[in-house]
Amino acid sequence: MTTLTIIWIALPFFLGFMIYLIPRLDRYLALGVAIISAAYAFMLFAEPSPLNLTLLDNFGVTLEADRLSGFFILTNALVTTAVICYCWPTAKTAFFYAQTIILHGSVNATFVCADFISLYVALEVLSIAAFLLIAYPRTERSIWVGLRYLFVSNTVMLFYLVGVALVYEKHYSFHFSGLKDAAPEALALILLGLLTKAGIFVSGLWLPLTHSESESPVSALMSGVVVKAAVFPMVRCALIYPEVDPIIRIFGVGTALLGVFYAVFEKDSKRMLAFHTVSQLGFILAAPEVGGFYALTHGLVKAALFLIAGVLPSRNLKELKQIPIDSKLWLALVIASFSISGFPLLAGFGAKVLTMKNLLPWQVIGMNLAAVGTAISFAKLIFLPPGGEEKKLHSGFWLGVILLLGGLIAANGVYYEAYSLANTVKPLITIAIGWLAYFLVFQRLVIYLPRFLEQFEHLIGVMSLILIVLLWMVWT
């Protein structure tokens, strides 16, 4: 298993460069890498004990792969496969597929890293590949959005590196275990880097513009898996150290409420989905014990929704109310929206039930409000009018969407214990309250929330404020 793991980590990078030598095989190589990742994830589920691997002692690479890693790796595999299927009939170049494979490999690496330096390298490679995919259309707008993402990412990783240096100063090791007795400012600096990189709370407000302005397949990758590369190590640390767990849970509740607050009032479909990514990442952090399953369901849903949003006749939700949508497209939109709202018979239901059962008492009110806000947000998509003229979409689109929605149905069996009367009734009541609030109140509201916190010149300042908050939380 050790040799297989090393080959699995190195393979995407090797084949990513091979694509430039054999461009005719770009799609096949990319698809093969994603399928191999899915197979590796299922192997982790079958392993009775976690895989631990240390290379080059304290100064080198430490890997840990277990069931938690398996959920995140499977998410990456399925979303990447769907995106490749979506792009298959299009004119995407070998460069696009090469960067997609490299992005896929670097995201996978973050899911098995157990030391801060290896994690840093994986996150930086991820950032470069993501930037190149965001800027792929080569328009002024896409290049600016990509550079904005890269600048924020690189800046915050400097904070992260200072924290890592403080951990090493204490233990002469970069392993995650060094966080336990390190200086409080080390924990604060490392968490600031990961929170911002993941798009969590106010310091992550770079995310809505970046995800909404990218091409649909890139948005699907960004919201489906890329942001989870920084969420995973926070979940891992919360499970290892009881001292870190409350901080992660606080930010989980905060970002769940912040994201859904913006999503409820957003009138642009892709921006609404992007804000909802912020919110759903909060659900993962609010209950780290079951964050892997929630990450899987969210990744599948969000990738499907971004792919569908890219072919809708308009991004403006007000305009979409007046334009009947192709019935098949509408049905796919409704299935994905039902899952993320927590409707039974889809994986989102089990993930929400499992998350709610693992909350601490002080989290319950906030997360239930976030769940109601989710139902309000996606009522805007569920109640769009169907029955429009049939839209001719290429086969790759339907193959990708069917794969993602099929995954939601199949993953519904992961937590079949959720199907008790009490567990089923509560989500239905939550959804009903959300739909009622949408029709009676929010459908008629026209409120435009300020975007000044998303402006480039304010992003770094917000990071500084979050660092002060983190230092206060760690010291107290």
N, C-alpha and C positions, 0 to 999 in steps of 0.2 A: 504493500500500500504506500510505503514511503517513496519508492522509486516512481510509482504511478503518479503520486501527487506532484513531484518535481517536474515530471514530463508534462502533466496537465497545466501547471503554471507557466512553463516556458513555451508551450506549443502555440498559443495565440500570437506571441511576439515573433516567433520564428516564421509562422505562416503569414503574418501581417507584412513582413518584408518580402516574403516569397511572392506575394501578389504582384509586386512591381516587376518581378522577373517573368511571371506567367500570368499576365493580366486577363487572359481568356478564362482562367479558372477562378476569378475573384469571387463570384457568387457561391460557387461550390465549396471553396475553402472556408469562406465565412460561415456558411451554413454548417459545414462539418464541425467547426470549432464549437459552435453553439450546441450542437447535438451531443458532442463529447462532454461538455460541461453538464448537460442534463443527466447523462449517464453517471458522471462522477457524483452528482448530488444524490442520486438514488443509492449509490454505493455507500455514501456517508450515513444515510438513513438505516442501512442494513448493518453498519458496523456496531458492535456491542460497546465499544469504548472509544473515546476521542483519540485522534492521531496527534501526537506531540513530536515535533522535530526541531532540533537545534543544530544550526550550522555555524561554524567558526566561533563557537563559545559566546561570551557576553557581547562581543563586538559585532556579531553577525546576525543571521536571520533566524528568527524563532517562529515556527508555524504551529497553529493549532486548528484542527478541523473536526467538527462534531455535528450534531443534528442542527444546532442553531446555524452554523455555517451552511448546512445543506439547504435550508429554506431560502437563504439569501442567494446562494449559487443557482438554485433552481429558478428563482425569479429572474436572475440575469440571463439564464439560458433561454427561458421561454420568451421573454421580451425581445431579446436579440434575434431569436429565430423568427418571431412575428415581424419585426422590422425588416429583416432580410427578405422575407416573403413579400412584404409590402413593396419593397424597392426592386424586386426581381425584374418585373416587366418594364421598369423605367430606365431612363438613360443615365443612371448613376455610374460614375467612372470607377476604375480600379482604386483610385485614391480614396474614395468614399468607403469602399468595403475594407480597405487596409486600415483606415482609422477606426472603423467600427470594430474590427477584430482586436486592435490594440486597446481600444477603450474597454471592450469586453474582458480582455485579459487582465488589465490593471484593476478593474472593478472586482474581478474574482480574487485577485491577490489581496485586496483589502479585507476580504471575508475570511482569510486564513492567517493573516499576520497577527503575531502576538508580541511584537516589539515595536516601539515607536518610530525607529528609523526606517525599517522596512515599510511601515505604514506610510511614512512621509514620502518615500520614493514612489510608492504605488499611487498615492494621491496626486503627486506632481505629474506623473506620466498621464494619469487620468485627465488632469486639467488641460494638458497640451492637446490630447486627442479630442476632448470635448470642445475646446476652442476651435480646432480645425474643422470639426463637424458643424459647429454653429456658424462659422464664417464660410462654409462651403459654397453658398450661392454667389459669393464674391461681390455682393452689393455693398454700398456704403453703410447701410443700416445693419446688415448682418455682421460686417467686420467690426463696427463700433460696439454692437452688443457682445460679440465674442471677446473683444479687447477689454471691455468693462468687466466681464466675467473673469478673465484671466488676471486682471489687475487686482480685483478684490480677493481672488483666490490666493495669489502669490503674497499679497500683503498680510493676510491673516495667517498664512502658514509660517511667516516669520515669527509671529507671536508663539505659534505652536513649537517652533524649533527652540526658542528660548526656554520654554517649559520643559522640553525634552532634555536640554542641557542641564537644567537644574536636577532632573531625575538622575541623570548619569553622575552628576557631582556627588550625589548622596550615596548611590549604590554601585557605581562603576558598571552599570548595566542599563540597557535600553528596554528591558523586558517590561511588560505591563505591570508585573508584580512590584516593580520599583516605585509605582505610584503611591503605595500604601503609606510609607514613612517619609515621602519627599516633602519639601517645603510647600506650604499652602499655595504660594503663588505659582508653583509648578502645575498643580492641578487646575488652577484658574486659567493659566495661559493655554494649556493643552485643550481644556474644554472650550475656550473661546474659539480656538482654531477649528475644532470639530463642529461646534454649534453653527458657526458661520458657514463653513463648507457645506454643511447639510441643509442649510436654509431654514434653521430653527429660530423661532421668535423674531424679535426686531432686527437682530444682526443678520438675519437671513433674507431681508427684503430685496436683495438683488435677484432673487429667484423668479418672481412673477414676470418681470420684463424679459429675462433671459429665456424662460421656457415658452412664453407666449409668442415671442418674435422669431423663434427658430422654426425651421421646417418641421412638418408634422412628425416624420419618423425620428428626427433628432429630439423633438419635444418628448416623444414617447420614451426614448432612451433616457433622457435627462430626468424626467419625473418618475419613470418606472424603476430605474436602477441606479443611476449615477449618484443622486443625493443620498442613497442608502449606504454608499461606500463610507461616508463619515458617520452615519447613524449607527452602523454595526459596531465599531469600536466603543462607542458610548454605551450601547447595550451590554457589550462584553464586560466593560469596567463596572457597570452597575451591578452585574451579577456576581462579580468577583469581590467587590468591596462594599460593605453595607454603608460606609460613609459617603460613597458617591451616589448611591441609589436615590436618596431624597432629592438631591440636586437635579438629577436626570428627570425624576418624576415631576418636579416643579416646572421645569422647562417644557416637559411634555404637555402638561395641562395648559400652560400659558400659550404655547404655540398652537395647540388645538383650538383654543378660543380665538386667538388673534386671526388665524387663517380663515376660520369659518365666518368670523365677523366681516372680513373683507369680501369673502366669497358670496355672502348673502346679498350684498348690495352691488356686486359687480355686474355690469351689463354686457361685457365682452366675454364670449364663451371660452376662449383660450386663456384669458386672464383669470376667469373664474376657476377653471381647472387648475391653473398654476397656484392660485391662493389655496385651493383645496389640497394641493400637494403639501403645502406648509402645514395645514391642519391635520392631515392624515399622518404625517410624520410624528406629530404630537401623540397620536394614539399608540404608535410603536414605542415611544419613549415612556409613556405613562404607565405601561405594564411590561417592563423589560423581560420578565419570565416567559411571556408568550409573544414577544415582539417579532419573532421569526415568521410565525404563521400570518400575522397581520401584514408584515412586509410583503409576503407572497401574494396575498389577495389584493393588496393595494397596488402592487406593481402591475399585475395583470389588468386590473380595472383601468388604471390611469393610462397605461399604454393604449388600450383599446379606445378609450375616450378621446385621446389626442389624435389617434389615427382617424377616427370618425369625424371629429371636429374639423379636420383638415379638408374634408370633402363636403361639408355642409354649405348651402348656398350663401351664407353670410356668417360673420362672426358676431354680429350685433343681435343680442337675444330679443330685442324689441322687434327687429325686422323678421327674425325667424318665426315669431308668432303669427305673422301674416303670410308665410310661405309654407304651404304643405310640403312635407318631406316624403321622399320615396319610402314606402311602407317597410321594405326590408331594412333600409338604413335606420329608420325610426325604431324598429324592433331591436336591432343591435344596440342602439343608444339606450333604449329602455332597460334591456337586460343588464348592461353595465351599470346604469344608474341605480337600478334596484339593488344590485350587489353592494355597491358602496354605501347605500342607505341602510343596509342591514336586513334586507328582505329574505325570508326563509327560502330554502332550496338552492341558494347560491352561497359561495364560500364566504362572502362578506358577512353573512349572518353569523356563521360559526365564529369567525374572527372577532366580531364585535361582542358576542356573548362571552367568549373566552377572555377578552380584554376586560370587560366590565366585572367579571368575577375575580380578577386579579388586581383590582384597584384597592388602594388604601381608603379608609372612610372619608378622609378630607378631600379626596379626588372625585368622589362620586357625583356631586352636584355639577362641578365644572364639566366633566366628561359627558354627562347626560345632556347638558346644554349644548355641547359641541355636537352630539348626535342629533339633536333636534335641528340645529343649524345645518347639518349635512342634509337632512331630509328637505329642508326649505330650499337649499341651494339646488339640489338635483330635481326638485319639482319643476324648476325652470326648463329642464331638458325633457323630463318625462311627459309633460303636458304640452309639448309642441305638437302642432297639428300633423297627423299622418295623411297618407293618401295622395301625395303629390305625384308628378310625372316621374316615371321610372328613370333613375340616374344610371348611366352606363359607367360602371367602375371596373377597373381591370381585375383580373383574377387574383393577382397578388394581394390586393386590398382585402378581398373576402377571405383568402386563405389565412392571412395574418390575424384578422379579427375573429374568425371562427376558432383559430388556435387559442387565442386569449380567452374568449368566452367559454370555450370547451374546458379550458383549464379551471375556470371558476366553478363550473358544474362538477368537474371531477374532484377538485379540492374540497368540495362540500362534504366529502366523506372523512376528511381528516379529523374533524371533531364532531362526530355524529351524536355524541352525548348531549349536544346542545338542544336536541329536539325533544324537550319536555314541554309541557303545557305552559309553565311559568316563563321559561326562556323564550318561547315562541310569541306569547302574548305581549310581553314588554316591548320588543322591537317594533311590533305592529302598531302598538299605541304610540310609540315615539314617532314613527313615520306618519301616522294619522295626525298627530299634533303638528308636525312640521308642514304637512300638506294644508291643513286647516289654516295655519298661520300664513302660509304663502297666499292662499286665495283671499283671505280676509284682510290682510295687512300688506305683506311685502310685494305682492303683485302690483299694487297701486303706488307704492313708494318710488319716488325718483330722487335718490340721494347719491351724490357723487363724493366719495371719500377723498380727502387730500392725498396726493402722491409724493409729498415732499420728502418723506423718509426713504423713498425709493430712488431719489435723485443721487447721481453719482457723487456729488460733492458732500453728501451727508452720510454716505455708507460707512466711511472710515470713522467718522465721529461717533456714530452709533456703536461701532465695535468698541470704542474706548469706554463708552458708558456701560456696556454690557460687561466689560472686563472689571470695572469698579464693582458692579453688582456681584459678579462671581467671586471676587476677592472677599467681599463682605460675607457672602454665603459660606465660603470655605473657612474663613477665620472664626465665624460664629458657630 
